Amino acid sequence: MWLFTTFGFFSIVEKKGDRRPGTLTVRARVRRDLTALRRKYLPELGRTIEKHTSDYRFRAQVPREALAAAMPRIVQDLHYENFKDTVKKRQGENRADLYEIVWLLLESLQPRVSTRRRKPTRQLRRR
C-alpha cells in the first residue's frame, strides 16, 4: 500500500523476510518520514534501517495490529480542504510539487472530459 500523508510518504508491505507473522515493513524514501510516523502515531515502529541498494532506502518493521490501530488516529487528525496545499505548508514546496506530479499522472486513470492537459504549476528543484 502506498500512503501519502501531510507528514510523509510510505510504502507498506509484508516482506517474505519479516521476522514473524503479523509483521509489516514500512518503507520510505526519506528517513524523517519514518521518524515523523513513529513520533506522532506509531511508537511501536522499529528502528529505521538504511539500505543503500534498495529502491526504498529507509525501512522499519511494525506489528500489523499496531499499524492498524494508528490508521484511525491519522484519519482523526485530518483537518484540511486541500491536501497538496497542506503538504506545501508542512513539508515544503518541493515535496508538494512531487505529489502534484503523482496527482497529474493518476489523473489519467479517469475518463477525460477535455483534451487540455494540465501541467505542474512550476519547475521542480532537484536536491
N, CA, C and O atoms as a MOPAC input file, in Angstrom:
PM7 MOZYME 1SCF
protein

 N      0.84300 1    -1.16400 1     0.00000 1
 C      0.00000 1     0.00000 1     0.00000 1
 C      0.89200 1     1.23100 1     0.00000 1
 O      1.87500 1     1.29900 1     0.73700 1
 N      0.54600 1     2.18300 1    -0.81600 1
 C      1.18300 1     3.49000 1    -0.74300 1
 C      0.33300 1     4.38300 1     0.12500 1
 O     -0.89400 1     4.38000 1     0.02800 1
 N      0.99000 1     5.14800 1     0.97500 1
 C      0.29000 1     6.05900 1     1.86200 1
 C      0.94700 1     7.43700 1     1.75200 1
 O      2.07500 1     7.64100 1     2.20000 1
 N      0.21800 1     8.37400 1     1.14800 1
 C      0.66700 1     9.75600 1     1.04000 1
 C     -0.01400 1    10.53600 1     2.15900 1
 O     -1.24100 1    10.53700 1     2.25600 1
 N      0.76400 1    11.19100 1     2.99100 1
 C      0.21700 1    11.96400 1     4.09600 1
 C      0.86300 1    13.34200 1     4.10700 1
 O      1.79600 1    13.60300 1     3.34700 1
 N      0.37400 1    14.20900 1     4.95800 1
 C      0.97100 1    15.53900 1     5.08300 1
 C      2.27000 1    15.50600 1     5.88900 1
 O      2.93600 1    16.53200 1     6.02500 1
 N      2.63300 1    14.34700 1     6.42000 1
 C      3.89300 1    14.22700 1     7.16800 1
 C      4.84900 1    13.21800 1     6.55300 1
 O      5.93500 1    12.99900 1     7.09100 1
 N      4.46900 1    12.58900 1     5.42400 1
 C      5.39200 1    11.67100 1     4.77800 1
 C      4.72800 1    10.77100 1     3.76000 1
 O      3.50300 1    10.69700 1     3.67000 1
 N      5.56600 1    10.08700 1     2.99200 1
 C      5.14200 1     9.09800 1     2.00400 1
 C      5.70800 1     7.74100 1     2.41500 1
 O      6.88300 1     7.61900 1     2.76300 1
 N      4.83700 1     6.71200 1     2.36900 1
 C      5.22800 1     5.38400 1     2.83300 1
 C      4.76000 1     4.31200 1     1.85400 1
 O      3.72700 1     4.45000 1     1.19900 1
 N      5.53300 1     3.25900 1     1.77200 1
 C      5.13800 1     2.04300 1     1.07700 1
 C      5.10400 1     0.94400 1     2.13900 1
 O      6.11900 1     0.63600 1     2.76400 1
 N      3.93100 1     0.36500 1     2.32800 1
 C      3.75300 1    -0.62000 1     3.39700 1
 C      3.51700 1    -1.97400 1     2.76000 1
 O      2.61400 1    -2.14000 1     1.94000 1
 N      4.34800 1    -2.95300 1     3.14800 1
 C      4.29500 1    -4.28400 1     2.54000 1
 C      4.51900 1    -5.36500 1     3.59700 1
 O      4.98600 1    -5.09200 1     4.70300 1
 N      4.17900 1    -6.57400 1     3.23200 1
 C      4.52300 1    -7.74200 1     4.04200 1
 C      5.62800 1    -8.47300 1     3.29400 1
 O      5.37000 1    -9.17100 1     2.31400 1
 N      6.86000 1    -8.30800 1     3.76200 1
 C      8.02900 1    -8.89000 1     3.09700 1
 C      8.19500 1   -10.35600 1     3.51500 1
 O      7.85500 1   -10.73700 1     4.63500 1
 N      8.71600 1   -11.15600 1     2.60700 1
 C      8.99200 1   -12.56400 1     2.93300 1
 C      9.94600 1   -12.67600 1     4.11300 1
 O      9.84300 1   -13.60700 1     4.91300 1
 N     10.87000 1   -11.73500 1     4.22200 1
 C     11.87000 1   -11.78800 1     5.27500 1
 C     11.46400 1   -11.15400 1     6.59000 1
 O     12.29500 1   -11.04900 1     7.49200 1
 N     10.21800 1   -10.72800 1     6.73500 1
 C      9.79300 1   -10.14500 1     8.00800 1
 C      9.96800 1   -11.17500 1     9.11700 1
 O      9.74200 1   -12.36800 1     8.91400 1
 N     10.36800 1   -10.70600 1    10.27600 1
 C     10.78100 1   -11.58400 1    11.37800 1
 C      9.75500 1   -12.64300 1    11.75800 1
 O     10.11400 1   -13.79600 1    11.99700 1
 N      8.52000 1   -12.27500 1    11.81500 1
 C      7.49800 1   -13.20900 1    12.30300 1
 C      6.17100 1   -12.87400 1    11.62400 1
 O      6.01300 1   -11.78100 1    11.08100 1
 N      5.23600 1   -13.78700 1    11.65000 1
 C      3.91500 1   -13.48100 1    11.08800 1
 C      3.29800 1   -12.28700 1    11.80700 1
 O      3.50700 1   -12.09200 1    13.00500 1
 N      2.54600 1   -11.50400 1    11.07100 1
 C      1.91200 1   -10.33900 1    11.66800 1
 C      2.79500 1    -9.11200 1    11.67800 1
 O      2.45200 1    -8.10700 1    12.30000 1
 N      3.93600 1    -9.18000 1    10.99400 1
 C      4.85100 1    -8.04700 1    10.91400 1
 C      4.77400 1    -7.43800 1     9.52300 1
 O      4.73500 1    -8.15500 1     8.52300 1
 N      4.75300 1    -6.12400 1     9.46700 1
 C      4.77700 1    -5.41000 1     8.19900 1
 C      6.04500 1    -4.57100 1     8.12200 1
 O      6.62200 1    -4.20100 1     9.14400 1
 N      6.46900 1    -4.27700 1     6.90200 1
 C      7.60500 1    -3.39700 1     6.68500 1
 C      7.07400 1    -2.08200 1     6.12500 1
 O      6.35200 1    -2.06000 1     5.12700 1
 N      7.44200 1    -0.99700 1     6.78000 1
 C      7.07600 1     0.34300 1     6.32500 1
 C      8.33100 1     0.94800 1     5.70700 1
 O      9.35700 1     1.10700 1     6.36900 1
 N      8.22400 1     1.28200 1     4.41700 1
 C      9.38700 1     1.80300 1     3.69300 1
 C      9.16600 1     3.26900 1     3.34700 1
 O      8.03200 1     3.71900 1     3.18400 1
 N     10.27100 1     4.00800 1     3.23900 1
 C     10.19300 1     5.43700 1     2.91300 1
 C     11.41900 1     5.82400 1     2.09700 1
 O     12.45600 1     5.16300 1     2.15100 1
 N     11.28300 1     6.87900 1     1.36300 1
 C     12.40100 1     7.43500 1     0.59200 1
 C     13.22700 1     8.39300 1     1.45000 1
 O     14.38900 1     8.66800 1     1.15100 1
 N     12.60400 1     8.89900 1     2.52500 1
 C     13.22900 1     9.91200 1     3.37400 1
 C     13.15000 1     9.44100 1     4.82800 1
 O     12.07500 1     9.07800 1     5.30600 1
 N     14.27300 1     9.44600 1     5.52500 1
 C     14.32000 1     8.98200 1     6.91900 1
 C     13.34300 1     9.73900 1     7.81100 1
 O     12.67000 1     9.13600 1     8.64700 1
 N     13.26200 1    11.05700 1     7.63800 1
 C     12.41300 1    11.86100 1     8.53700 1
 C     10.93500 1    11.50400 1     8.41100 1
 O     10.16500 1    11.77800 1     9.33100 1
 N     10.52000 1    10.90100 1     7.30000 1
 C      9.12400 1    10.47000 1     7.17900 1
 C      8.83600 1     9.36100 1     8.19400 1
 O      7.80300 1     9.38600 1     8.86400 1
 N      9.74000 1     8.39500 1     8.30800 1
 C      9.56400 1     7.32500 1     9.29700 1
 C      9.64000 1     7.88200 1    10.71500 1
 O      8.90100 1     7.45100 1    11.60000 1
 N     10.52800 1     8.82800 1    10.92200 1
 C     10.65200 1     9.45000 1    12.24700 1
 C      9.35800 1    10.15900 1    12.62200 1
 O      8.89900 1    10.04800 1    13.75900 1
 N      8.76400 1    10.88500 1    11.68000 1
 C      7.50600 1    11.58900 1    11.95300 1
 C      6.37900 1    10.60100 1    12.25200 1
 O      5.58300 1    10.82300 1    13.16400 1
 N      6.31200 1     9.52500 1    11.49700 1
 C      5.29100 1     8.49800 1    11.72600 1
 C      5.45300 1     7.88500 1    13.11500 1
 O      4.47100 1     7.71900 1    13.83900 1
 N      6.66900 1     7.55400 1    13.48300 1
 C      6.96400 1     6.95100 1    14.78800 1
 C      6.60100 1     7.91600 1    15.92700 1
 O      5.95500 1     7.51600 1    16.89600 1
 N      7.01100 1     9.16300 1    15.81300 1
 C      6.78600 1    10.13900 1    16.89300 1
 C      5.31600 1    10.47700 1    17.10400 1
 O      4.85600 1    10.58500 1    18.24100 1
 N      4.58800 1    10.64200 1    16.01800 1
 C      3.22600 1    11.14500 1    16.14700 1
 C      2.17800 1    10.04400 1    16.30000 1
 O      1.20100 1    10.21700 1    17.02900 1
 N      2.37500 1     8.90500 1    15.61400 1
 C      1.30900 1     7.90600 1    15.56300 1
 C      1.71500 1     6.47800 1    15.90100 1
 O      0.86800 1     5.68200 1    16.30700 1
 N      2.98400 1     6.13800 1    15.74400 1
 C      3.35000 1     4.72800 1    15.76900 1
 C      4.64200 1     4.48100 1    16.54700 1
 O      5.66400 1     4.14300 1    15.95000 1
 N      4.60900 1     4.64800 1    17.88100 1
 C      5.82500 1     4.42100 1    18.66100 1
 C      6.31600 1     2.97800 1    18.57800 1
 O      7.47600 1     2.69900 1    18.88100 1
 N      5.43200 1     2.05500 1    18.16700 1
 C      5.82800 1     0.64000 1    18.04100 1
 C      6.68900 1     0.37400 1    16.80700 1
 O      7.24100 1    -0.71700 1    16.66100 1
 N      6.80500 1     1.35900 1    15.92100 1
 C      7.62100 1     1.19000 1    14.71400 1
 C      9.06300 1     0.93800 1    15.12400 1
 O      9.64000 1     1.69600 1    15.90300 1
 N      9.63800 1    -0.12700 1    14.59500 1
 C     11.01000 1    -0.50000 1    14.93900 1
 C     12.02500 1     0.52800 1    14.46600 1
 O     11.67500 1     1.54700 1    13.87100 1
 N     13.27300 1     0.24300 1    14.74100 1
 C     14.32700 1     1.18100 1    14.35100 1
 C     14.42300 1     1.26900 1    12.83200 1
 O     14.14200 1     0.30600 1    12.11800 1
 N     14.82200 1     2.42500 1    12.36300 1
 C     14.96400 1     2.66600 1    10.93100 1
 C     16.25900 1     2.03600 1    10.44100 1
 O     17.33500 1     2.26700 1    10.99300 1
 N     16.12800 1     1.24500 1     9.40200 1
 C     17.27500 1     0.60100 1     8.75800 1
 C     17.48700 1     1.28700 1     7.41900 1
 O     16.53400 1     1.52800 1     6.67800 1
 N     18.73900 1     1.60100 1     7.11200 1
 C     19.07300 1     2.22600 1     5.83700 1
 C     19.75700 1     1.20400 1     4.93600 1
 O     20.74300 1     0.57600 1     5.32100 1
 N     19.21400 1     1.05100 1     3.72900 1
 C     19.78600 1     0.14000 1     2.73200 1
 C     20.05900 1     0.93000 1     1.46600 1
 O     19.13400 1     1.34300 1     0.76700 1
 N     21.33100 1     1.13600 1     1.17800 1
 C     21.71500 1     1.95500 1     0.02900 1
 C     21.39700 1     1.28500 1    -1.30500 1
 O     21.32200 1     1.96500 1    -2.32800 1
 N     21.21200 1    -0.02200 1    -1.31400 1
 C     20.98000 1    -0.73400 1    -2.57000 1
 C     19.51100 1    -1.00100 1    -2.85100 1
 O     19.18900 1    -1.60900 1    -3.87200 1
 N     18.60700 1    -0.56500 1    -1.97300 1
 C     17.17600 1    -0.81600 1    -2.14100 1
 C     16.49800 1     0.36500 1    -2.80700 1
 O     16.97500 1     1.49800 1    -2.73200 1
 N     15.37700 1     0.08600 1    -3.46100 1
 C     14.64000 1     1.18500 1    -4.08200 1
 C     14.05300 1     2.11300 1    -3.02500 1
 O     13.95600 1     3.31800 1    -3.25700 1
 N     13.66200 1     1.58400 1    -1.88100 1
 C     13.26900 1     2.41500 1    -0.73700 1
 C     14.43400 1     2.35700 1     0.24400 1
 O     14.69100 1     1.31800 1     0.85100 1
 N     15.12300 1     3.45700 1     0.39500 1
 C     16.36200 1     3.47600 1     1.17000 1
 C     16.15900 1     3.23300 1     2.67000 1
 O     17.03100 1     2.67900 1     3.33900 1
 N     14.99200 1     3.65700 1     3.19300 1
 C     14.74100 1     3.56200 1     4.63400 1
 C     13.54500 1     2.66500 1     4.89600 1
 O     12.56300 1     2.69000 1     4.15300 1
 N     13.63200 1     1.86700 1     5.96400 1
 C     12.55700 1     0.92900 1     6.30100 1
 C     12.57500 1     0.60200 1     7.77700 1
 O     13.59600 1     0.72800 1     8.45300 1
 N     11.41900 1     0.17900 1     8.26100 1
 C     11.29200 1    -0.25400 1     9.65500 1
 C     10.14500 1    -1.25000 1     9.71400 1
 O      9.22500 1    -1.21700 1     8.89700 1
 N     10.22000 1    -2.12500 1    10.68600 1
 C      9.17100 1    -3.13300 1    10.84400 1
 C      8.22600 1    -2.73400 1    11.97000 1
 O      8.59800 1    -2.01700 1    12.89900 1
 N      6.99200 1    -3.22200 1    11.85900 1
 C      5.96900 1    -2.88100 1    12.84400 1
 C      4.96000 1    -4.02500 1    12.92000 1
 O      4.66700 1    -4.64900 1    11.90000 1
 N      4.42500 1    -4.31200 1    14.10600 1
 C      3.33300 1    -5.27900 1    14.17900 1
 C      2.11700 1    -4.75300 1    13.40100 1
 O      1.75800 1    -3.58000 1    13.49800 1
 N      1.50700 1    -5.63900 1    12.64100 1
 C      0.34100 1    -5.27800 1    11.83300 1
 C     -0.74400 1    -4.60900 1    12.68500 1
 O     -1.34400 1    -3.62100 1    12.26100 1
 N     -0.99300 1    -5.14100 1    13.87400 1
 C     -2.04000 1    -4.60700 1    14.73600 1
 C     -1.73700 1    -3.17500 1    15.16600 1
 O     -2.65000 1    -2.35600 1    15.27800 1
 N     -0.47700 1    -2.86900 1    15.40500 1
 C     -0.09400 1    -1.51600 1    15.81900 1
 C     -0.35400 1    -0.52600 1    14.67600 1
 O     -0.85400 1     0.57500 1    14.90600 1
 N     -0.01700 1    -0.91800 1    13.46200 1
 C     -0.27300 1    -0.04800 1    12.32300 1
 C     -1.77500 1     0.13200 1    12.10800 1
 O     -2.23800 1     1.24000 1    11.83600 1
 N     -2.52200 1    -0.94300 1    12.22900 1
 C     -3.98400 1    -0.86300 1    12.07800 1
 C     -4.58400 1     0.06800 1    13.12500 1
 O     -5.53400 1     0.79200 1    12.82800 1
 N     -4.05300 1     0.06200 1    14.33500 1
 C     -4.55300 1     0.94200 1    15.39500 1
 C     -4.16400 1     2.40400 1    15.15100 1
 O     -4.87800 1     3.31200 1    15.57700 1
 N     -3.04400 1     2.63700 1    14.47400 1
 C     -2.59100 1     4.00600 1    14.20300 1
 C     -3.39500 1     4.66900 1    13.08500 1
 O     -3.55400 1     5.88900 1    13.08600 1
 N     -3.89700 1     3.89600 1    12.14400 1
 C     -4.59300 1     4.47100 1    10.98700 1
 C     -5.79600 1     5.33300 1    11.38400 1
 O     -5.94400 1     6.42900 1    10.84300 1
 N     -6.65500 1     4.89200 1    12.29700 1
 C     -7.77000 1     5.77600 1    12.68200 1
 C     -7.30800 1     7.09500 1    13.30300 1
 O     -7.96500 1     8.12000 1    13.12600 1
 N     -6.19100 1     7.08200 1    14.02600 1
 C     -5.68000 1     8.32400 1    14.61500 1
 C     -5.20600 1     9.27900 1    13.52000 1
 O     -5.39300 1    10.49100 1    13.62000 1
 N     -4.59800 1     8.72700 1    12.48400 1
 C     -4.17500 1     9.55900 1    11.35200 1
 C     -5.40700 1    10.19400 1    10.70600 1
 O     -5.39900 1    11.38000 1    10.37900 1
 N     -6.45100 1     9.40900 1    10.52500 1
 C     -7.68500 1     9.91600 1     9.91900 1
 C     -8.32600 1    10.97700 1    10.82000 1
 O     -8.81700 1    11.98600 1    10.31500 1
 N     -8.33100 1    10.77300 1    12.12500 1
 C     -8.92700 1    11.74400 1    13.04300 1
 C     -8.20500 1    13.09100 1    13.00800 1
 O     -8.80300 1    14.12300 1    13.31100 1
 N     -6.92400 1    13.08500 1    12.63900 1
 C     -6.14500 1    14.32800 1    12.56200 1
 C     -6.26800 1    15.02600 1    11.20700 1
 O     -5.57900 1    16.01900 1    10.97000 1
 N     -7.10400 1    14.54500 1    10.33600 1
 C     -7.27400 1    15.12900 1     9.00800 1
 C     -8.23900 1    16.32200 1     9.10700 1
 O     -9.44500 1    16.15200 1     9.28800 1
 N     -7.67200 1    17.53700 1     8.98400 1
 C     -8.46000 1    18.75800 1     9.10800 1
 C     -8.01500 1    19.78000 1     8.06000 1
 O     -7.58700 1    20.87900 1     8.41200 1
 N     -8.11100 1    19.43100 1     6.79900 1
 C     -7.72900 1    20.35300 1     5.73500 1
 C     -8.62600 1    20.11400 1     4.52500 1
 O     -9.18400 1    19.03200 1     4.34300 1
 N     -8.74900 1    21.16000 1     3.70200 1
 C     -9.56800 1    21.06500 1     2.49600 1
 C     -8.75900 1    20.68600 1     1.27700 1
 O     -9.30000 1    20.10800 1     0.33400 1
 N     -7.46600 1    21.00100 1     1.27300 1
 C     -6.63500 1    20.73500 1     0.10100 1
 C     -5.34200 1    20.04900 1     0.55100 1
 O     -4.53500 1    20.63600 1     1.27100 1
 N     -5.16000 1    18.81300 1     0.12200 1
 C     -4.00800 1    18.01300 1     0.52300 1
 C     -2.69000 1    18.63600 1     0.08100 1
 O     -1.78600 1    18.81700 1     0.89600 1
 N     -2.57300 1    18.96800 1    -1.21400 1
 C     -1.30700 1    19.48100 1    -1.74000 1
 C     -0.92100 1    20.81100 1    -1.08000 1
 O      0.25600 1    21.04100 1    -0.80000 1
 N     -1.90000 1    21.68500 1    -0.83000 1
 C     -1.59700 1    22.95700 1    -0.14700 1
 C     -1.08700 1    22.70900 1     1.27100 1
 O     -0.17600 1    23.39500 1     1.73600 1
 N     -1.66600 1    21.74400 1     1.94400 1
 C     -1.23700 1    21.42900 1     3.30900 1
 C      0.15500 1    20.80600 1     3.31200 1
 O      0.96500 1    21.10900 1     4.18900 1
 N      0.44100 1    19.94400 1     2.34800 1
 C      1.79700 1    19.38700 1     2.22900 1
 C      2.80000 1    20.51800 1     2.01400 1
 O      3.88100 1    20.51400 1     2.60400 1
 N      2.44800 1    21.47400 1     1.17800 1
 C      3.34600 1    22.60700 1     0.91800 1
 C      3.65900 1    23.36100 1     2.20700 1
 O      4.81100 1    23.71500 1     2.45700 1
 N      2.63100 1    23.60800 1     3.02700 1
 C      2.82800 1    24.31800 1     4.29400 1
 C      3.67100 1    23.51500 1     5.27800 1
 O      4.51500 1    24.07600 1     5.97600 1
 N      3.44500 1    22.20100 1     5.33700 1
 C      4.09700 1    21.37400 1     6.36100 1
 C      5.42700 1    20.78800 1     5.92200 1
 O      6.32700 1    20.60900 1     6.74200 1
 N      5.56200 1    20.48200 1     4.62000 1
 C      6.77100 1    19.79700 1     4.16200 1
 C      7.52800 1    20.54400 1     3.07400 1
 O      8.59700 1    20.10600 1     2.64900 1
 N      6.99200 1    21.64700 1     2.62700 1
 C      7.70400 1    22.46900 1     1.66300 1
 C      7.21400 1    22.31000 1     0.23100 1
 O      6.50400 1    21.36800 1    -0.12300 1
 N      7.63000 1    23.27500 1    -0.56700 1
 C      7.18400 1    23.37000 1    -1.95300 1
 C      7.68000 1    22.21000 1    -2.81900 1
 O      6.94800 1    21.73200 1    -3.68500 1
 N      8.90000 1    21.75800 1    -2.59600 1
 C      9.43600 1    20.68200 1    -3.41900 1
 C      8.63100 1    19.39300 1    -3.24600 1
 O      8.31100 1    18.72200 1    -4.22700 1
 N      8.30500 1    19.04900 1    -1.99900 1
 C      7.50600 1    17.83900 1    -1.73900 1
 C      6.11700 1    17.98800 1    -2.35400 1
 O      5.60100 1    17.04500 1    -2.95400 1
 N      5.51500 1    19.15500 1    -2.21000 1
 C      4.18700 1    19.39400 1    -2.78100 1
 C      4.22600 1    19.26500 1    -4.30700 1
 O      3.29900 1    18.72700 1    -4.91200 1
 N      5.29100 1    19.75500 1    -4.91700 1
 C      5.41700 1    19.64400 1    -6.37500 1
 C      5.52500 1    18.18300 1    -6.81700 1
 O      4.94100 1    17.79200 1    -7.82700 1
 N      6.26500 1    17.38800 1    -6.06700 1
 C      6.38400 1    15.96700 1    -6.39000 1
 C      5.03100 1    15.26800 1    -6.26900 1
 O      4.66700 1    14.46500 1    -7.12800 1
 N      4.29500 1    15.56900 1    -5.21700 1
 C      2.96300 1    14.98800 1    -5.04200 1
 C      2.02600 1    15.42200 1    -6.17700 1
 O      1.17500 1    14.65100 1    -6.62000 1
 N      2.19500 1    16.66000 1    -6.63800 1
 C      1.35500 1    17.12500 1    -7.74400 1
 C      1.63700 1    16.33900 1    -9.01900 1
 O      0.71500 1    16.04900 1    -9.78200 1
 N      2.87800 1    15.99700 1    -9.25300 1
 C      3.21300 1    15.19100 1   -10.43400 1
 C      2.53300 1    13.83400 1   -10.34800 1
 O      1.97700 1    13.35200 1   -11.33500 1
 N      2.57400 1    13.21400 1    -9.17200 1
 C      1.87900 1    11.93600 1    -8.98300 1
 C      0.38800 1    12.12300 1    -9.22900 1
 O     -0.24400 1    11.30900 1    -9.90200 1
 N     -0.17000 1    13.19800 1    -8.68000 1
 C     -1.58900 1    13.50200 1    -8.86100 1
 C     -1.93400 1    13.63300 1   -10.34500 1
 O     -2.94500 1    13.10400 1   -10.80700 1
 N     -1.07400 1    14.34800 1   -11.08700 1
 C     -1.31400 1    14.52200 1   -12.52100 1
 C     -1.24400 1    13.20100 1   -13.27500 1
 O     -2.06000 1    12.95000 1   -14.16100 1
 N     -0.29300 1    12.36900 1   -12.93800 1
 C     -0.17600 1    11.06400 1   -13.60000 1
 C     -1.39500 1    10.20000 1   -13.31800 1
 O     -1.91700 1     9.54600 1   -14.22200 1
 N     -1.85000 1    10.19200 1   -12.07700 1
 C     -3.01400 1     9.38500 1   -11.71600 1
 C     -4.31200 1     9.94600 1   -12.28900 1
 O     -5.29900 1     9.22700 1   -12.44100 1
 N     -4.29800 1    11.22200 1   -12.60100 1
 C     -5.47100 1    11.83100 1   -13.22800 1
 C     -5.81800 1    11.13100 1   -14.54600 1
 O     -6.97900 1    11.11100 1   -14.95400 1
 N     -4.83000 1    10.57000 1   -15.19300 1
 C     -5.06800 1     9.89700 1   -16.47700 1
 C     -5.89700 1     8.61600 1   -16.32100 1
 O     -6.34800 1     8.05900 1   -17.32100 1
 N     -6.10300 1     8.15000 1   -15.11700 1
 C     -6.95100 1     6.97700 1   -14.90000 1
 C     -8.43300 1     7.27000 1   -15.13500 1
 O     -9.19300 1     6.37600 1   -15.50800 1
 N     -8.84000 1     8.51100 1   -14.91800 1
 C    -10.26100 1     8.83300 1   -15.07500 1
 C    -10.54400 1     9.27200 1   -16.50600 1
 O     -9.67700 1     9.83500 1   -17.17500 1
 N    -11.76500 1     9.01100 1   -16.97200 1
 C    -12.11700 1     9.43700 1   -18.33300 1
 C    -11.94700 1    10.93800 1   -18.49000 1
 O    -12.32800 1    11.71500 1   -17.61400 1
 N    -11.38800 1    11.32500 1   -19.58500 1
 C    -11.09800 1    12.73400 1   -19.83700 1
 C    -12.30100 1    13.42900 1   -20.46500 1
 O    -12.89800 1    12.92600 1   -21.41700 1
 N    -12.64200 1    14.58400 1   -19.92300 1
 C    -13.73600 1    15.38300 1   -20.45800 1
 C    -13.18800 1    16.38800 1   -21.46300 1
 O    -13.82800 1    16.68100 1   -22.47200 1
 N    -12.01200 1    16.90800 1   -21.18300 1
 C    -11.38800 1    17.90900 1   -22.03300 1
 C    -10.10100 1    17.34800 1   -22.60400 1
 O     -9.51600 1    16.43200 1   -22.02400 1
 N     -9.65100 1    17.87700 1   -23.72200 1
 C     -8.38000 1    17.44500 1   -24.30800 1
 C     -7.22300 1    18.27900 1   -23.78900 1
 O     -6.06700 1    18.00600 1   -24.10900 1
 N     -7.52900 1    19.30700 1   -22.98200 1
 C     -6.48800 1    20.13900 1   -22.39100 1
 C     -5.75600 1    19.38900 1   -21.29800 1
 O     -6.39400 1    18.81300 1   -20.41600 1
 N     -4.45800 1    19.38000 1   -21.33100 1
 C     -3.63400 1    18.68400 1   -20.33400 1
 C     -3.07700 1    19.68300 1   -19.33900 1
 O     -2.45100 1    20.66800 1   -19.73200 1
 N     -3.30000 1    19.43800 1   -18.04300 1
 C     -2.73000 1    20.29900 1   -17.00500 1
 C     -1.25300 1    20.00200 1   -16.84800 1
 O     -0.80300 1    18.87800 1   -17.06800 1
 N     -0.51700 1    21.00800 1   -16.47000 1
 C      0.91100 1    20.85500 1   -16.21000 1
 C      1.19800 1    21.29100 1   -14.78600 1
 O      0.44200 1    22.07900 1   -14.21700 1
 N      2.28900 1    20.78700 1   -14.19300 1
 C      2.65200 1    21.25900 1   -12.85700 1
 C      2.77800 1    22.78000 1   -12.85200 1
 O      3.12500 1    23.38900 1   -13.86400 1
 N      2.49500 1    23.37400 1   -11.71700 1
 C      2.47000 1    24.83100 1   -11.63200 1
 C      3.84600 1    25.47200 1   -11.76400 1
 O      3.93900 1    26.65100 1   -12.10400 1
 N      4.90000 1    24.73400 1   -11.50800 1
 C      6.24700 1    25.28400 1   -11.66100 1
 C      7.24700 1    24.16000 1   -11.84700 1
 O      6.91100 1    22.98900 1   -11.67200 1
 N      8.46500 1    24.50800 1   -12.19700 1
 C      9.52600 1    23.52800 1   -12.38700 1
 C      9.96500 1    22.93600 1   -11.04900 1
 O      9.95300 1    23.61600 1   -10.02300 1
 N     10.35000 1    21.67100 1   -11.07500 1
 C     10.86000 1    21.03600 1    -9.86200 1
 C     12.30300 1    21.42100 1    -9.60800 1
 O     13.08800 1    21.61500 1   -10.53600 1
 N     12.63200 1    21.52600 1    -8.33800 1
 C     14.02200 1    21.72200 1    -7.94700 1
 C     14.59700 1    20.37500 1    -7.57300 1
 O     13.99200 1    19.64200 1    -6.79100 1
 N     15.73800 1    20.03900 1    -8.10600 1
 C     16.41100 1    18.78800 1    -7.74200 1
 C     17.32300 1    19.08300 1    -6.56800 1
 O     17.93400 1    20.14900 1    -6.49200 1
 N     17.40900 1    18.13600 1    -5.66400 1
 C     18.28000 1    18.31500 1    -4.48600 1
 C     19.70300 1    17.97900 1    -4.81900 1
 O     20.57700 1    18.06900 1    -3.95700 1

